[in-house]
Amino acid sequence: MSELFEFERLPDGKVSVVYKNGAVAFAGKVDPLSVASRDRLLRAAHERLPDINVDDLERRVLQFALPASTSNEEAQPDDPSAAADAELAQTPDHIRAEAQDLLRDPELVPRIMRDIREAGIVGEHALALTVYLLGTSRLLPRPLAAIVQGSSSSGKSHVIDTIGSLFPPESTLLATDLTQNALYYLPSGSLRHRFVVAGERSRVDDGTRAEATRALREMLSSGELRKVLPQKIGDKDKMESIVIRNPGPIAYIESTTLATIFEEDKNRALLLASDDGDDQTRAVVTATAERYAGARLDDPERVKLLHRTAQRLLRRVSVQVPFAPELAERMPVNRPEARRAIHQVLAVVQAVALLHQFQRHQQPDHGVLIQATLADYRVARRLLAAPLARAFGAAVPQHVISFAEWMQTAVKPDECFTVAQLEGRQGCRWSRTSLYDLMKSLHAVGFLADAGRDGQSVKHRIAGPLPDAVSTWLPEVEDLE
């Protein structure tokens, strides 16, 4: 029955779905990027047509989650760079020349930071540059994944979305929500070396969430997806098993307001953090006012075109890190987290080197060998000191630190208090649900301790200082020379 469905991409990005068998038996519209929208369509279609294969219908709808040029398997080239090369062929010469000048600029990283500001990001320098490098790492054999933690309205989604817009549409996949099978049903090959920009992580972080993100963990760990499914043969009742294979690898990023994350997901991602401090808020408010007053003359569209062209020019070069053994010797091997941390450090180093490929090779091409330098490591070390401290349990996200600093002003030394009592203190801007989550994180690092009970409520007390905000084991550049 699935072959009787007709699909049409609409101007607003939604997809028209019509079932015809003589007369029209079902018609609906769906947002292919929305889990809720897909679920509504599937339920409605199944109620009207009980015999349809809803898995097959969802698979066909998900094909429209990709740009129109890669919305089916036949249009997906074997070489993931083919679509980028096709776009480059239509790019004006002066834009390509400007992008090449950018990639050959000895001050490439500072120029990227200036362009990021012009694209509309205020402050958040380390976070924005890290996300940019993460997107660039899609070209590596083992790209990076990250989860950006921060309080509501702290700007984390704005940073992710803005940086994501600097990458070519054919190399990115915007997925505001991912169901358990969404990645499996995308056209085979459509995930190769793609930057997957996801939305806000669900606040439900239990076994159900663990199952929903299983495919993502498989892709991040092995670089491909495999799933065995039963399939009906023709009009008969006979079934056969088929293997769905979708190769990667992918770079991946999402955001969350959660202070604690499901351990298996956390193990595969850099833990980044947005800044919800007063100084950052003042900078954002001031920049917004300047734009309304006409004082800022930013040109974000120019920046998008320039960086999309530059990213299309980049090749999947092979990056060798000659100082990797010296770095590995200084890893704290008494912690199993070191196994993922060494990859994360070296992958960021490789991403920085990959950006500089036009300065390391006369004519870079896929597979060409280039060398990472200590200058690349210097950038990586500056960006990763705080995230790796959090990964090793030696620090907490910035929004948790902000909460702890407020708590130190809201409660007296040696005072015991409940969440309900804290909720009523002056300056408390967190909901009760957020308070429980934030305090759980502070208990884990020893800042808070249990202080008995008050009826049914647990009492807490401040028991120690906040941990250092940065990692202390990453060696200085001079130690690796």
C-alpha positions in Angstrom: 0.0 0.0 0.0 2.9 2.4 0.6 3.5 2.9 -3.1 0.1 4.6 -3.3 1.2 7.5 -1.1 2.1 10.8 -2.9 4.5 13.3 -1.2 5.1 16.9 -2.0 7.4 19.4 -0.2 5.5 22.6 0.5 7.0 26.1 0.5 6.8 26.3 4.3 9.0 23.2 4.7 6.2 20.9 5.5 5.3 17.9 3.4 1.9 17.1 1.9 1.0 13.4 2.2 -1.9 12.0 0.1 -3.1 8.4 -0.2 -4.9 7.6 -3.5 -6.5 4.4 -4.5 -9.0 5.7 -7.0 -10.4 8.4 -4.8 -8.4 10.2 -2.1 -8.6 8.1 1.0 -6.2 10.2 3.2 -4.6 13.6 3.1 -2.4 15.3 5.7 0.6 17.7 6.2 3.6 16.9 8.3 6.8 18.7 9.5 9.4 16.0 8.9 11.7 17.5 11.5 9.1 17.3 14.3 8.5 14.1 16.2 5.1 15.3 17.4 4.0 16.2 13.9 5.2 12.9 12.5 3.4 11.0 15.3 0.1 12.9 14.6 0.3 12.1 10.9 1.1 8.4 11.5 -1.7 8.0 14.0 -4.2 9.7 11.7 -3.0 7.6 8.7 -3.2 4.4 10.7 -6.8 5.1 11.9 -7.9 5.8 8.3 -5.8 3.0 6.7 -5.3 0.2 9.3 -3.2 -2.0 6.9 -0.5 0.5 6.1 3.1 0.0 7.2 3.6 3.0 9.5 7.4 2.4 9.8 7.7 2.6 6.0 5.6 5.7 5.9 7.8 7.4 8.6 10.9 6.4 6.7 9.6 8.1 3.5 8.6 11.2 5.5 12.0 11.4 7.1 13.7 11.6 3.7 12.3 15.1 3.5 14.2 16.0 6.6 17.2 16.4 4.3 17.7 19.3 1.8 15.8 18.8 -1.5 19.1 18.0 -3.2 19.7 14.9 -1.0 16.1 13.9 -0.2 16.4 10.4 -1.7 18.9 7.7 -1.9 19.4 8.0 -5.7 20.3 11.7 -5.4 22.9 11.0 -2.6 26.4 10.7 -4.2 28.9 8.1 -3.1 31.3 11.0 -2.3 29.9 13.2 0.4 31.9 16.1 -1.0 30.2 15.9 -4.4 27.3 18.1 -3.4 29.7 20.7 -1.9 31.7 20.7 -5.2 28.6 21.2 -7.2 27.7 24.2 -5.1 31.3 25.6 -5.4 31.0 25.3 -9.2 28.1 27.8 -9.1 29.8 30.2 -6.5 31.0 33.5 -7.9 34.8 33.7 -8.4 35.2 36.6 -6.0 33.4 34.8 -3.2 35.7 31.7 -3.7 38.7 33.9 -3.8 37.7 35.6 -0.5 37.1 32.2 1.1 40.5 31.0 0.0 42.1 34.1 1.4 40.3 33.4 4.7 41.7 29.9 4.9 45.2 31.1 4.0 45.2 33.9 6.6 47.9 33.3 9.3 45.4 34.9 11.7 42.6 32.5 10.7 41.3 31.8 14.2 41.0 35.5 15.2 39.3 36.2 11.9 36.8 33.4 12.5 36.0 34.9 15.9 35.4 38.3 14.4 33.1 36.8 11.8 31.2 34.9 14.6 30.6 38.2 16.3 29.3 39.7 13.1 27.0 36.7 12.6 25.2 37.8 15.8 26.9 36.1 18.7 27.9 38.3 21.7 30.5 37.0 24.1 30.6 33.2 24.4 33.9 33.2 22.6 35.1 29.8 23.8 31.8 28.1 23.3 31.2 29.6 19.8 34.7 28.6 18.6 34.4 25.1 20.0 31.1 24.6 18.2 32.6 25.8 15.0 35.5 23.4 15.4 33.1 20.6 16.2 31.2 21.2 13.0 34.5 21.2 11.1 35.4 17.9 12.7 32.7 16.3 10.6 35.4 15.8 7.9 37.6 13.7 10.3 37.4 9.9 10.5 36.2 10.3 14.2 34.3 13.6 14.5 33.4 15.2 17.8 30.1 15.2 19.7 29.0 17.7 22.4 26.2 18.6 24.7 25.9 22.3 25.7 24.6 22.7 29.2 23.0 25.9 30.5 20.0 27.5 32.2 16.9 28.4 30.3 17.4 31.6 28.2 21.2 31.5 28.6 21.7 31.7 24.9 23.0 28.1 24.3 20.5 27.4 21.5 21.3 30.8 19.8 25.0 29.9 19.7 24.4 26.4 18.3 21.9 27.7 15.7 24.0 30.6 14.6 27.2 28.5 14.2 25.2 25.8 12.4 24.1 28.4 9.9 27.7 29.0 8.9 28.0 25.5 7.5 26.7 24.5 4.1 23.1 23.1 4.1 24.3 20.0 2.2 26.7 19.1 5.1 24.3 19.8 8.0 21.2 18.0 9.3 18.9 20.1 11.5 17.1 17.7 13.8 15.1 19.5 16.4 14.0 16.2 17.8 15.1 12.6 17.1 12.9 9.5 17.6 14.4 6.1 18.3 14.4 5.0 14.6 14.9 8.4 12.9 18.6 8.0 12.0 18.0 4.4 10.7 15.4 5.5 8.2 17.3 8.4 6.6 18.5 7.5 3.1 21.7 5.4 3.2 24.8 7.6 2.9 23.0 10.8 3.9 24.8 10.9 7.2 28.4 10.6 5.9 30.5 13.4 7.3 27.5 15.4 8.2 27.1 17.9 11.1 23.9 17.0 13.0 22.6 20.0 14.8 19.9 18.7 17.3 17.6 20.7 19.5 17.0 20.8 23.2 17.5 17.5 25.1 14.4 16.1 26.8 14.2 16.7 30.5 13.1 13.1 30.9 16.5 11.4 31.4 15.4 7.9 32.3 15.4 4.4 30.6 13.0 5.6 28.0 15.4 8.4 27.0 18.3 5.9 27.0 16.5 3.7 24.4 15.6 6.8 22.3 19.3 7.8 22.0 20.7 4.3 21.5 21.0 4.8 17.7 22.8 8.0 18.3 25.3 6.3 20.7 25.9 3.6 18.1 26.6 6.1 15.4 29.0 8.1 17.6 30.8 5.0 18.8 31.1 2.9 15.6 30.6 5.5 12.9 27.7 3.7 11.3 24.2 2.3 12.0 23.0 -1.3 11.5 19.4 -2.5 12.1 17.8 -5.8 11.2 14.1 -5.5 10.4 11.4 -7.9 9.1 9.8 -7.0 5.8 6.8 -8.3 4.0 7.5 -9.7 0.5 5.1 -8.4 -2.1 1.4 -9.1 -1.5 2.1 -12.3 0.3 2.3 -13.0 4.0 5.9 -14.2 3.7 8.4 -12.2 5.7 12.2 -11.8 5.3 14.8 -10.0 7.3 16.6 -7.0 5.8 19.6 -5.1 7.1 19.4 -1.3 7.2 22.8 0.2 7.1 23.5 3.9 7.3 27.2 4.8 7.3 28.6 7.9 9.1 30.6 9.3 10.7 28.8 12.4 12.1 29.6 15.4 14.2 26.8 16.0 16.7 25.7 18.7 19.0 22.6 19.3 21.3 21.7 21.5 24.3 20.2 20.9 27.7 19.1 22.6 30.9 19.9 19.4 32.8 22.9 19.6 35.2 23.2 15.8 35.1 23.1 13.7 31.9 22.5 10.0 31.3 25.9 8.4 31.7 26.1 6.5 28.5 25.4 9.7 26.5 27.7 11.8 28.6 30.6 9.4 27.9 30.4 10.1 24.2 30.3 13.9 24.3 32.2 17.0 25.3 30.3 18.8 28.0 30.2 22.5 27.0 28.5 25.3 29.0 26.8 28.6 28.2 27.4 31.7 30.3 24.4 33.0 32.2 26.4 35.4 34.3 25.5 39.1 34.8 28.4 40.4 32.6 27.3 38.2 29.7 23.7 39.3 30.1 24.8 43.0 30.1 26.8 42.4 26.9 23.8 40.8 25.2 21.4 43.5 26.3 23.8 46.3 25.2 24.4 44.6 21.8 20.7 44.2 21.2 20.0 47.9 22.0 22.8 48.9 19.6 21.2 47.0 16.8 17.9 48.6 17.4 19.6 52.0 17.5 21.3 51.4 14.2 24.8 51.6 15.8 25.9 48.1 14.6 26.5 47.5 10.9 26.9 43.7 11.0 26.3 41.7 7.8 25.4 38.2 8.9 24.4 37.1 5.4 27.9 37.9 4.1 29.5 36.0 6.9 27.2 32.9 6.1 28.1 32.9 2.4 31.8 33.3 3.1 32.0 30.5 5.7 29.8 28.1 3.8 32.1 28.6 0.8 35.2 28.1 3.0 33.8 24.9 4.5 33.0 23.6 1.0 36.7 24.2 0.0 38.0 22.1 2.9 39.1 18.6 2.0 39.1 15.4 4.2 42.8 15.6 4.7 44.6 13.1 7.0 45.9 14.9 10.1 48.9 13.5 12.0 49.6 14.8 15.5 53.3 14.2 16.2 53.2 15.2 19.8 50.2 12.8 20.7 52.4 10.3 22.6 53.8 13.1 24.8 50.3 14.3 25.5 49.1 10.7 26.3 51.9 10.3 28.9 50.4 13.1 30.9 46.8 11.8 31.0 45.5 10.8 34.4 45.2 7.1 33.6 43.7 6.3 37.1 40.5 7.6 35.7 38.6 5.7 32.9 37.4 9.0 31.6 40.9 9.5 30.2 40.0 7.0 27.4 37.5 9.4 25.9 39.3 12.6 26.9 42.5 11.7 24.9 40.3 11.4 21.7 38.5 14.7 22.4 41.7 16.6 22.9 43.4 15.2 19.8 40.2 15.5 17.7 40.0 19.2 18.5 43.7 19.6 17.6 43.0 17.8 14.3 40.0 20.1 13.6 42.2 23.2 14.1 44.8 21.7 11.8 42.2 20.8 9.2 41.1 24.4 9.1 44.7 25.4 8.4 45.1 22.8 5.6 45.7 25.5 2.9 48.6 26.8 5.0 50.1 23.3 5.5 49.8 22.0 1.9 50.0 23.7 -1.5 47.1 21.9 -2.9 45.1 19.9 -0.2 43.0 17.1 -1.4 41.2 14.1 0.2 43.7 11.8 1.9 46.6 14.3 1.7 48.8 14.1 4.9 49.3 17.3 7.0 50.9 17.8 10.3 49.2 19.3 13.4 51.4 21.9 15.3 51.7 23.0 18.9 49.9 26.2 17.8 46.9 24.0 17.1 47.2 22.4 20.5 47.4 25.9 22.1 43.9 26.6 20.7 42.6 23.2 21.8 43.9 23.6 25.3 42.4 27.0 25.8 39.0 25.7 24.7 39.0 22.3 26.5 40.4 23.2 30.0 36.9 23.8 31.5 35.0 21.1 29.5 37.5 18.4 30.5 37.4 19.4 34.1 33.6 18.8 34.0 34.1 15.5 32.2 36.4 14.3 35.0 34.0 15.4 37.7 36.3 18.2 38.9 34.0 21.0 37.9 30.4 21.8 37.2 28.7 23.8 34.4 28.7 27.6 34.6 24.9 27.8 35.3 25.4 25.5 38.3 28.3 27.6 39.6 26.1 30.7 39.3 23.4 29.0 41.4 26.0 28.0 44.0 27.3 31.5 44.2 23.8 32.8 44.8 23.2 30.1 47.4 26.2 31.3 49.3 24.6 34.7 49.7 21.1 33.3 50.4 21.9 31.0 53.3 23.9 31.5 56.5 27.0 29.5 57.3 26.1 26.2 58.8 22.4 26.8 58.1 20.3 23.7 57.2 17.6 24.2 54.6 15.1 22.4 52.4 14.4 23.1 48.7 11.1 24.7 49.6 12.8 27.1 52.0 15.4 28.0 49.4 12.7 28.6 46.8 11.3 31.4 48.9 14.6 33.3 49.4 15.2 36.7 47.8 16.8 36.4 44.4 15.8 32.8 43.7 14.9 32.7 40.0 14.8 28.9 39.6 11.8 26.6 39.6 11.5 23.8 42.1 12.3 21.2 39.4 15.4 23.1 38.5 16.4 23.5 42.1 16.3 19.7 42.7 18.5 19.1 39.6 21.0 21.8 40.4 21.4 20.7 44.0 21.9 17.1 42.9 24.9 18.2 40.8 26.3 20.2 43.8 25.9 17.2 46.1 27.9 15.1 43.6 31.0 17.4 43.8 30.8 17.8 47.6 29.6 21.4 47.7 26.4 20.3 49.5 25.7 17.5 52.0 22.6 16.0 53.6 21.6 17.4 56.9 18.8 15.1 58.0 15.1 15.5 57.4 12.4 18.0 58.1 9.3 15.8 58.0 9.1 14.5 54.4 11.7 17.0 53.1 15.5 16.4 52.9 17.6 19.1 54.5 20.8 20.4 53.0 23.9 22.3 54.1 26.9 23.8 52.4 29.7 21.4 53.1 32.7 22.5 51.0 34.1 24.9 48.3 33.3 24.7 44.7 35.9 22.7 42.7 38.3 24.4 40.3 36.7 25.5 37.0 39.5 24.2 34.8 41.4 21.0 34.2 44.9 21.0 35.7 46.3 18.0 33.9 46.4 19.3 30.4 50.1 20.1 29.9 51.3 23.6 28.9 52.5 24.0 25.3 56.1 24.5 26.5 55.9 21.0 28.2 55.4 19.4 24.8 58.0 21.2 22.8 
